[in-house]
Amino acid sequence: MVMTMAAQTESQAAKPFRIAMILPTLIVDGVVPIAIYKGLEHYGVSPAWALAGGCAVPALNNLRTWIVSRQLDPIGLLIMASIASGAVASVVSGNIFWRVVTDCVLNAAWGSAFLISLLFARPVLFYLIREVVAGNDASRAESWNSLWNVKLVRGTLRRMTAIWAAVYFLEILIEIVLARTQTADTVVTVASIMNTAGTLALIMLTHRTMRATRARYEREENVAWPL
């Protein structure tokens, strides 16, 4: 399995993934909504509408991404879906506690999606990573697809997918415990921070694990990582 000169040149020219590349998304879609929510609440806006106001920034950010690149940001959508679903439920019901309920339901849905995907040919994390590392580049997407033939890569992606699922379910348990011991307002704030921090931790762990997998692949196969 030897790379062609063209593939080697493309691999060298391509920009490697860095955590810093997604920090703007995490800040805009995760940190800013919490700041807006707390700010509006401080100025007397009802918690439900303050939470809805916090959704405006990530919604506009994802719309901007779609207009510019005709692509949806999977990481931003994960975060925005959690905030938006809770905000809608809170506004409709007039009770911010429904944000907690819908947040748990959404986390259960995401966790189940990751878990169930392990029963299919390729887990959902395979496609999420491909979107990040390849985007609309067909040659890079093909290079990423070819890595599925490597047992080491398949095992890593399946293991990391299971970890993502476990973290989503763990967040549900934590939120339920908080809901029984804290006020709804406190739970909403803590849950928003926890979900954003959890997503960042999962991304960093996945990045670190894939770097280790890449190093092991190059060491054992004695060839360069194809992208």
N, C-alpha and C positions, 0 to 999 in steps of 0.2 A: 504494500500500500504506500506508493510514493506519490507525493504531490507534484503536479506539473509546475513549470517555471511561472506560468501565468497565475496559477492559484497562489503560489508563494508570494508573488508580487502583490496580489490583491490583499492577501492576509497581512502583509507588512504595511500596506497603505491604509487599511481599515483602522478606524479608531476603536480601541478596546473599550469595553464597558467599564465605567467607573461609578461608584456610589454617588459622586458629586453630580452626575448627569440627571439623577432623579430627585435630588434635594429640592429644587424649585417646586416640583410637583407635590412633594410631601409638605412643604411649607404652605403653598397656596391652597392645597386641598385639605390639609390637616390642621395646621397651626392657625392660619388666618380665620377660618370659620369659628374656632373656639374663641379667639380674641374678639371677633365681631359679636358673637353671642353674649359674652360677658359684658362687653361694652354697652350694647343695647339694653341689656337687663339692668345695668347700673343706672341708665338714664330713664328707667321706668317702663320700658317696653315689656310686655308680658313675656314670660319665659318661652311660651310656644312660638310667638311671633319672632322673638329674638333668635330662636333656633332656626326658624325659617329664613331669617335674614342672613344668617351665617352660611346658608346654602348657596346664596347668590354668587359668591366669588368662585367656588369650585365649578358651579354650573357654567358660568361665563368662560372660565378657563378651558373647560372641556369643549365648549362650543368654539372657542378660538382655535384650539388644536384641530378640530374637525374642519373648520373653514380653511385653515392654512395648509394642512397636509392631507385632508380627507381620511384621516385616521383617528381612531379613538384611543385615548391613553388608558390602558388597562389598569394601571396602578391608581390613577386618578379616579377612574370609575368605581373601583373597589371602595375607596374612601368616601366618594360622593354618594354612592348608593346607601351606605350606612347612615350618613347624615341626613340625606334627603328623605328617605323612607320614614325615619323617626320624626322629622319636622312636619311632614304631611299629616302623619297620624296625630301629632300633638296639636296642630292647628285645627284639624277637623273635629277632634274630640274635646279640645280646650283643656286637655290634661297632659302636662309634660311627661307624666309617668308612662304614657303610651309610647314615648320615644324609647324608653327602656325595653318595653315589650317588643316593639318592632326591631330594635337593635339585636335582641337575642334571636328573634326569628330569622333575621337576615344573616347573622353569624352562623346560625344552624344551617341555613341554605348554602352559604359558601363552604362551610366545613363539609357538608354532605356532598357538594359538587366535587371537591378535591378528593374526598374519600371514594366516592363512587367511580370517579375517573380511573382509579387504579384497576377497575375491572375491565376497562377497555384497552384497545391496542396501545394507546399512548396516553399518559396522564395529562391533566390540564396544565401542569407546570411546564411541560414540553412546549406547548403553544404560547404560553405567556413569555417564556424566555426567548423563543424565536421572534416574537413581536418586538422585543427590546433589542436583540442583537442584529436582527435582519431588517425589520421594517418592510419597506417596499423593494428592497434589493433582492431580486430573484436568485442571484448567484450565491449570496450569503445564506438565504433561506434554504437553498439546496444543500449547501455545505452543512448547515445545522441539521437538516433532515438526515444526512448521511451518517451523522454521529449516532443515530438511534441504532445502527447496526453494531455498535460497540457495547459489549456486555457491561463494561464498567460504567458507561454513561447511562445506560438503561437503569441499572441498579441505583445510581445516584439520584436520578430524576424521580424514580418511584419512592425512594426513601424520603426525599425532600418534600414530595407531594403529601406523603403521610404526615410529616411534621407540620406542614401548613394546616392540614385538616385538624390535627390535634390542638394547635394553638387557637384556632377559631372556637373549638368546643371548650377549651380552657377559659377563654374570655367570657363565654356564656356563664360558666360556673362562677367566675369572679363577679360578674355583674349581678347575678342572682343573689349572691351573698351580700354585696353592697346594697342592693335594693331592700334587703331585710333589715339592714342596720343603719342606713343613711337616708337622708332626704333625697327626693327625686332630683332636685337641682344639683346636689352633690354628685349623685350617681351619673347624671348626664355629663357633667364636666369631667369627672374621672374616667368615664367610659370613653369619651371622645379622645382624651389623651392616651388612654390605654390602647385603643384601637390603632391610633396613628403610630404610637411607639411600637406596638406589636408588629404592624406592617413593616416598619423600618427595620426592626430586629430580624424579621423573616427574610427581608431582602438582603440584608448584610450577611446573614448566615448562608443563604443560598449562593450569594456571590463568592463568599469565602470557600464554600464547599466545591463550587464549580471550578474555582482556581486550583484547588487541591486535586480535583479530578483531572483537570487539564495537565498539571505537572506530572501526575502519575501516568496519564495516557502517553505523553511525549517520552517519558522515561521507559515505559514498557514497550511501546510500539516503535520507538526510535524515529519518529516522524513529528513534524510540526502540527499543532492543533490547526484544523482546516479553516478557521475563521477567527 
